Amino acid sequence: MKLGVIGGLGPMATAYFMEMVTEMTVADKDQDHIEMIIMSVPQTPDRTSFILGESCEDPLPVINETADRLCRAGADVIAIPCITAHCFHEKLCKNVDVKILNAIDETCSELISKGARKVGIMATSGTLKCGLFRDAFIKAGIEPIEPDEATEKHIMDLIYQDIKAGKKPDEARFKAVMKYFGDKGADKVVLGCTELSLLERADLDLKDTVDVMRILAKTSIKACGYEVRREYL
């Protein structure tokens, strides 16, 4: 099966997602890997700005068009390596004939398997406003811990001022966020924005985190009928 990727949200996260899927797939040669069709459209309006009412540019029509292009190109399954875009998941599914993977639901399943009871949420203000993780966690019997105003600003700065801007993530910001969730009794902290997956390259202590994009990569591999390497299970 062919994997379609709605990309460019942002571009570096999309590139890292492709790297993850490639790295995590059981393969001995090029021909053993998943065929991927990636539509990178960084001109898609910012999801968080629209959700917060800071912009009138609705990203859904562009995301819809990207999904349609992927379907016409032969994609059998679609992944969206942008968590804030999952705010539009339900509407998008109504307009697309192929399966669109849901990273939020898969994250809940992984957290349950790890025995997590209280989970901190690192995500964009748009994702937090939509309540994507909060609602899914409560339904799954997991207590969500959302950031306070100061911690939310740290998270948004990590995403927009550091990672999206191509800068090294500010370690002090990251530690402040992790301390907040630790003080609140979190078992795990979800890296609930695909940009935050890039923290892995910054030599930070991520032992108490769960990376949503890594979970989406594993789910994508399985959905396409391929096998995930044992070390990533």
N, C-alpha and C positions, 0 to 999 in steps of 0.2 A: 504494500500500500504506500501511496505517496503522501508525505507530510507537507501541508501548506502552512506557511508562517506569515502572519500579519505583523510585519516588522517596521522598524524605524521609530519605535515608540519607547525608548530612544534607540538610536543606531548602534551604540556600543553594547547595549543590553542584548540587542538582536544578534550581533556578532558573537557575543559570549554564549548565547543560547545555542547557536549552531555548533560552537566548539564543544559545549557540554554534551549535546546529542551525539556528536561524533565520538567523543572520548568515552562515553558511557555505553556505547553499543558493542555487543560481542561481534567482532569482525576480525578476520585474518588478512583480508585484502580489500582494496578499494571497492570491489564489486559486492562486498558483503554489507555495505552501509546503506542507510535509508536514503531513498531519493527525496530530496527536499526542494520545494518551490518556495522561494522567499521573495515576498513583495515588500521591499523596504520603502516606506513612504514617510520620511521624517517631516514632511510638510503638513501632516495630519494635525489639526488644531489641538492645543494642549488640553488634555482631559481634565486635569485638576482645575485649571482656570475656568473652564466651562461649568463644571459641577458647582464651583463656589460662587458662580455668578459674576466672575471678574471678566469674563469674555462672552460675547454673543455667538462666537464661532462654534457651532455644534460639530464635534468630531465624528459623530455616528455616520453621517452620509459618506464620509471618506472611508471609514472603516468598513462600511457596507460594500462600497465599491471595490475595496481591496479584497474582501472576502469573495466577492463575485468573480473577480479576475482570477483568483486562486482556483475557484471551482471550474472555471472555463479552461484553466491550464491543466486540469486533471487531478487536483488534490482530493484525496479520499478522507483526510482528517485535517482539521485546522487547529493550530496552537497560536495563542496570543501572548508573547512574552512582554506583556504590560499588564500589571495587576489593576491599575486604575481603569483601564479599558474594560475590565470585567464588570464594571458598573453598567455597561451596555450589553452584557452577555445575553440576557433574556430576549431583548429586542433583536439582537443580531441573529440569534438562533431561529427566530421566526422568518427571517429573510434568506436563510441559507439552507440548502438541502443536505449538506454533509455535517458530520458531527464536529462540534466545536468544543474542545476540551475545557474543563473548568478547573483552574488551578486552586481555587478556594476550597472546593469540595475535596480534592485530592490531598490538600494540606491537612484538612481535618482528619482524614483517614490515617495519615502518617502520624499525626500528633497522638491520636488515640492508641496507635500501635506502640508508641514510645511511652505510653502511660502518663502523658502530660495532663495536669489538672488545671493549672493556672498559666496562661500564656500571654506574654506581652506582645503588643502589635506595633511594629515599625512599618509605617506606610505613609503615603502621601495624604495631605489634608482631604483630597477628593475621595480617596478610598475610605478614609475614616468617616467622612460625612455620609457616604453611602451605607455605612455599617456592614460592609461585606464580610469582614472577618468576625465582627462582634455577633452578628445574627447567626452566622454559620457555627461559631463556637458554642453559643448558647444552645442551639439545636442539638449539637453533638455532645452536650454535657461538659463542655470545657469553659472555665471561667475566663472571660477576656479581660485583659488589663490594657486600657487605652492610655495614651500619653496625656499629661497635663499640657497646658499652653506652652510652657517653656521647653518641655521635652519635644513637643510637636514641632516647634521652631528648629530645634537642633536637627531633627530628622529631615525636615524640609531643606535645611541648609546643606546637610550631607548630600541629599539627592540633587538639588538644583545648583547650589553654589560650588559644590565640590565635583561630584561624579559627572553630572551632565555637562559641566564646564571643562571637563578634561583635567581636573586637578586632583592631587592626592587627597583622599578623605582625611578630614581633621580628626586625629586620634582623640583629642580632648572632648570633642563633640560626641564621638561614638561612646567613649567611656562614661560620659554623663548620662547618656540614654540608657546604657546597660545598668548603671547604678540605680537609676530611677526604677526600672522594672525589677531589679534584684531586691530593692528595698520594699517593693510591693508584693514580694513573695512569688515571683514568676518562676515556674519550672523551666520554661523555654521562652525564647523571644523569636518571633517570626520575622524574617526579613521579607516583609510583605510588599516590596517594590522591586522590580527586576533590576533597577539600577543598583540596589543594595547588594545584589549578588557580587558586584565588582569589589566589594569590601574584601573578598577573599584574596585579591591580589595586593592588598595593602598591608599584609603582615600584621593583622589585628587578631585579637583573641576572639574567635567565633565559636568556641566550644559549646556555649549554651544557646546557640541560635539554630533555627531551622530555615533553610533557604527555599522559598516558594518556587523560584525558577528552576532549581535543581529537581524539585519534585515534578514540575511540569515537564522537564526534559525526560525523566524516567517514564512518566505517563505517556508521553508522545512516542517513545520507543515501543512500549508495550502495545499501544493502540494501533501501531503500524505492523504489528505481528513479529517484532524483533525481540531479541533477548538483551536484558541489561546485564552488564558486567557485574560479577558477584560482589566486588568491593564497593559497589554503589547501592546495593540493596539495603 
